[in-house]
Amino acid sequence: MVTYYLAYTAPINPSGVTPVLTVPQVWQGLQRKIRFAQEFVSAITSCTVLEDKDGVVTRKVTFKEGMGVASEAREVVKSYEPTWVDFHQDDGSVIRNLISAGPDGTDESLHMTYMFEWRYPKIEEGSVEAQETHEKLKKMAKMAVDSSITTVREMVKDGRI
């Protein structure tokens, strides 16, 4: 079994990009992402909310072939407003989406970090497959952060947020 620990961070408001997103807007985006993950992450094809109670969402997500440990994952999602969201999968994998301030504390210096603890029980530590999977997951982590920021910005522009 291999467990991968990865993180990727990107600026939410790089120079010249408009509109400049605020923490409340990004937070609304993360709340939407909990319930409509496929709008934010291209590796996910569907998201079904099984329960939404007392700030905890239980959902089932379906992945494109080869994009997840399994084709589906059941997740329990808890929000810690206004800073992060944790996604706990039944196999023990954990994903955290984090909004953080930059050095000057302004909206212009906000960052988004996704942290991953992915468990792959069928991959042997040190194998070629383990290394190839690690490289694939690094690319997927970057894509997930970048596409989420882009999607939130598009939703702000078109009024969904």
Secondary structure, DSSP 8 states (H G I E B T S, - for coil): -EEEEEEEEEESS-TT-SS---HHHHHHHHHHHHH-GGGT-TTEEEEEEEEEETTEEEEEEEE-TTSSSSSEEEEEEEEETTTEEEEEETTS-EEEEEEE--TT-SGGG-EEEEEEEEEETTS-TTSHHHHHHHHHHHHHHHHHHHHHHHHHHHHHHHT--
